[in-house]
Amino acid sequence: MMEKAWWHQSTVYQIYPRSFNDHNGDGIGDLPGIIERLDYLALLGIDIIWLSPVYQSPNDDNGYDISNYYEIMDDFGTMEDMERLIEEARKRGLHIMMDLVINHTSDEHPWFKESRKSKDNPYRDYYIWRKDENGPPSDIQSVFSGSAWEWDEHTGEYYFHLFSKKQPDLNLHNPKVREHLYTMMNYWLSKGVSGFRMDVIDLIGKEIDRKVLTDGPMLHDYLQEMNAKVLSNYPTVTVGETPSATPETAQLYTGKGRNELDMVFTFQHMSLDEIEGEGKWALKEMDLLELKNVLSEWQTSLFQKGWNSLYWNNHDQPRIVSRWGNDNEYRVESAKMLATVLHMMQGTPYIYQGEEIGMTNIEFNDISQYRDIETINYYKEKTSAGISQKDIMKSIRTKGRDNARTPFQWNDDVHGGFTEGTPWIDVNSNYKEINAEQAMEDRDSIFYHYQKLISLRKQMEIIVYGEYELLLEDHPEIMAYTRKWANQTLLVVANFYGGNPDFLLPEKIGGTHAEIIISNYPNTNRPSELHTLRPYEAIVYLIEE
């Protein structure tokens, strides 16, 4: 039996501050704006707010380039605002999870400014510098395109940046760097935050000269050191962003007695609609059989051995209802179906702002409307390579990160109620039909479906701890699985498409008393032996044995 933790029954809600709610009318979301909306989050029923970076930053990569870990970005407010947010959240029973970015800093961080002054500067070894007379020291490429090495004329060497050239990678093999970072983490935990989402944490043990980027030999030693010096001193919750993780390596991060992290984000299901080996922009249709296989492997591999994080959306992913649902005729039904499939699994669910009202991808007409550095670099690179505008824009509209970053749609006022000014990025034009105010007035809305899913997790241990088993493994349209705990069984049945497939109840369940605890159509009234599912229908049965 797994040892119970306070966050096992919790649901996390990610806020991307720049796009959530603008209090002062400058077109940029801010901390006072979040405080104004805490009652909305409390009504939804979530427990933990994951706050994307709010630290001081020149904002080259939307705050993931930090120039001071101890200050708040001017766009978002002040440290007093941050302290008030922590306190106001606490009054409502809400925890704050900070975004922790320690793989790299901004090139405007004081450490890097010192590091580039001279080769013998005390801070030189805080970053990764290499000398090479013949060009970049290796062929490692930046995630944001181009070489990961940037020439620094002043000292005649290259520094390493796996992301933007304004995001030099820290050298965590230097114990002084790690100690500085632990001091900073303790600072935030002592302020009352409850944990961290750790950005690209699988990179911190990298061995550049051996071209080992993820899962370096010291990775788990450093995480155990971090746990001993920081995390174990507080009742924290932690999740690592680990694009390289497999179900096996996830057990190293999250296993009992490992003393590292509580859970990690898997990326395996997020790459199922891209052509393997060609990156996220190379599009293909998601295969439901592959999705079922990947999700099920994570569910079974980590059962009693670790803990899953459950997500469809975040600030780096397109909107799930547009991606694997139907954002037109069946927007409400498919959004509820996708939520049901995810929230009935074992793990901690993550909701990204706007997911709970079924916000959709954005279809900007021109590249000038986009703001994301990754998208803009991709556009430049492919345009230079002679790729057609039509194909480039199709990939951007399908997979671009700005899909998730358009402002939250609060009501049908101008700019969706997000700001009284000019928003930093355009609001989706469908805000008059899709907004929180409308959702809260409609008892059958996506919002209340999420609210019920969150509530059921708090009420029913079977959702939190029950063992998972996949059914109908080879069915091309239906995902079905059971969760078993004590003398109860949950049966989850979901139609992933717009057709009407027949679902035959398993023999061991047919004829047993089965109560429907949640469904995404208002008039679901049976189980029967043979059930024709409606488009994107999802039903959860509770069977008492």
ABEGO torsion letter per residue (X at the ends): XBBBBAAAABBBBBBBAAAABBAAGAGBBBAAAAAAAAAAAAAAGBABBBBBBABBBAGABGGABBABAABBBAAAEBAAAAAAAAAAAAAAGBBBBBBBBAABBBAABAAAAAAAABAABAAAAABBBBBBAAEBABABBBAAEEBABBBBAAAGBBBBBABBAABBBBBAABAAAAAAAAAAAAAAAAAGBAEBBBBGAAAAABBAAAGBABGBAAAAAAAAAAAAAAAAABBBBBBBBBAABBAAAAAAAABBGAGBBABBBBAAAAAAABBBGAEAABBBBBBAAAAAAAAAAAAAAABGABBBBBBABBAABBBAAAAABBABAAAAAAAAAAAAAAAABBEBBBBBBGAAAGBBBBBBABAAABABAAAAAAAAAAAAAGBBAAAAAAAAAAABAAAAABBBBABABBGGGABABBBABBBBAAAAABBAAAAAABAABAAAAAAAAAAAAAABAAAAABBBBBBGAABAABBBBBBBBEABBBBBBBBABABBBBBBBBAAABGBBBBBABBABABBABBBABBBBBBGBBBBBBBBX
